[in-house]
Amino acid sequence: MDQQGKDFEIELELQQLRQAMEMDLKLEQLPEAIAPPPAAESEQTEADDRPEASPNPVASPSSGKPKALLAAIALLGLAVGGSAIAALKVQHWALTTSTTIGAEIEMAQKTVDIDLLKQHRQTLQTTTAILEKTPNLPGFNYQQAQANLSELRSLQTTLQLNLTATESLKRAETLAMEAALLVQNPPHPVQVWAKARGKWQQAIGQLESISPDSIVSSTAEQKLSSYQTNLANINNRMATAQKAVDFNNRGAAEISKRDYQRAIQYFNQAIGLNPSQPEAYIGQGIAYSELGNNLQAIKHYDKAIQLNSNFAEAYYNRGLSHYELGNEEKALEDYNLAIQNQPNYAQAYLERGGAHYALNNPSAAMADFQKAAQLFSQQGDTPNQELAQKIIDYLQATTASNLDESDQADYQECGDAWGNPCNEIYYYVSPRKSNNSPRVNVPNPQRNSNSIRTPSRTRGGSFRSRRRR
């Protein structure tokens, strides 16, 4: 080969060495053990690594290499300084790690330590990246790097499979624990059973996604059988709870038909299947109140509140029963609790206004009636908004006219905006205005259809069944 060809090969090797020195090795991301040494230490290391001058040039190990190449490498070494030494140390670390990491990964897989497996995955990725960029140059042990790369890639595949499987197993176990905690101390409303069922289904899905080749496959198979049994039990309990919902809704339908005795029978069946369904107790309370037994009604409202202390409708209906029994103070307390748990409960504001009025607090009553009118308007409940406004107009008229507030009242049966019967009460004003006496009517609030219906009352409350004192 002529001198020009030799110079070309030397230039190629120099280019490869430059690329090796400039490759994408971010040394700050590597373990501290392989970080480049300080400048002074690097210079000392470089001096220590220099071969001693051979007294016999012919016997020198480098004597067989082209002098031009040796000179070029020497010049390049002066240019890159400690970088070459750092790169050699990085490659040495990668080779050492590639021969020991397999045993470390095996140990981590036996202990099913997810955090440790993730650390080993990062080490594998870093080691592989280093060895892949090892240049085919003297001193870089290129052949050994290529031989170790094959094993590293295989380890990466196996490690990722086991890591994914282990994470799925842990997620399944977490979901199973959450599902079990949800259904402690049964029975529960159907919503609780449904939530628990969803968690068991998700847990089973996680187990089914685990590869049979993973280290946790046998554990996953055992848990899968157990989780499927638990899901079947939850489905049975949920079916029973759903039957209770159906009986509750039948009872609500009977209340709308004013068949209160039949409604109570349905609510009893609902409670027999699922004693933890507060809607059924509210339904019973309304039915008993409609039959004139408000003391019994209050007991059922108490049970509903015991099951769900945030149930605004339970407080509201209990307030109505207290008012009908003549206990305006307790009624006021319940209306306050209803509004506290449901701040936009327009009907509760309306009834609380009536309680304030009965307790001779007209300013508070007027504020509640105005709030009720505002909420009814915002909610698009035109009939009740007009009703609240009629009450406001009436109170303003009686205040302005200094009307006689004696116990004169008359009752008249009516139908509300949704066809439900109600008691309409109107107050007689002075004889000169008797032809224009306003009627104060409180019909039923319109309700959205839910999977569990809470029956609405067809009478009761401050302006529906009792005289103003």
C-alpha angles and dihedrals in degrees: 000000000000123000092258091059092048091051089051092054090048090052091051092052091048090051091051090050092050090051090050090053093047098041122128096272107139098199094193089067093055125087114283090244090072100039114125114269122248117277097258092045090047092055091050091048090050090052092049092050094054112106115243116254109268115229088213112052091193091061094049113121090226096051091094094059122089110269091225091057093048091049092048093049090048091052091046090050089056089051099049096036113175093003092081092050091048091051091050090050091050091051091047090052091049092051092048093046093048090060096048106034095077092067091045092052091049090054092048091050091053091054092043090226105168096189092051091047090053090052091051090048090056091048091050092051092049094046092048092050091052096048092046089060096045106129121231092242135121113282097021098091092226096173094054091048091054092048093051094046093071092056092045093054091050090050090051092055093048094044093051091050092051093043092052091047093048092050090050090051092051092049090050091051091049093050091048091053091050091049092050092050091050094060100042115132098017151227102082138173115273091255091063093050090048092052091049091048090054091053093049090050091051091048091051090049090054092051093047090054092060114108116241087226093061126103092245098048095107092049090048092052092052093049092045092062092048094046092050090054090051091049091053090052091049091051090054093049091047091051089054091048090050090054088054089053090052092052090047091053091049089053090051089052091052091053090056087054090049091240094134098166092055090045090056090053091055092046090051089054091049092051091046090058096040118012090183097069107107094188090067091055091050089051091052091048092053092047093050091046091052088052089054097255102120094158090061089043091056091054090057092047088051089055092049090051090048089057095043117017091186096056103124094188091057091056091044095053093043087053090054091052092048089051092050088053089054097254102127093165094059090042089055091051091053093048088051090053092047091053092043090058095038110027094187095051096134095181090054090054089051093051093042088055088056091050091050090049092051089051090054095253101128097166092056090043092053091049091053094047090050091048090050091051090050093050094045089052093049091048093050092244097144098171093054092041089055089046093053090048091052090054091049092049091048094051091046090050094049092047093048094046097043087230124191107266095196120146094272114137140140132208128218131178115239143163120245127224091278098045097260117135118247140170114254118202126189130182125230114234127195116314093253090061100033092112090060100043109147121235119228108210127173110191126185118285114249111249135204118237113256134180086252113039121213104207117236124225122250093203143005136086138092099306101030112059111005134065120245110251 
